[in-house]
Amino acid sequence: MSGSGQIAYSKVDGDWDGIRTAGRNGLLSVVAALFFWGITLKKVRKMADKDKGWKVGMDDCLRVLNSLLRE
């Protein structure tokens, strides 16, 4: 993270072995949470201001998955 609290995406290279762990509360839980969050946003259009947070979460999750696949 940078000093502003934003993730420094240019610095995501490194050792991803710590996250490559099987278990019930792993990355699948994150994907499931994003899925249900997206379904809720689609059903309730009044939450359009919450779309940005969902999109940021999706981008973060995709970056992690892509980093895991590269190794």
Beta strands, then each sheet from edge to edge (+ up, - down):
end
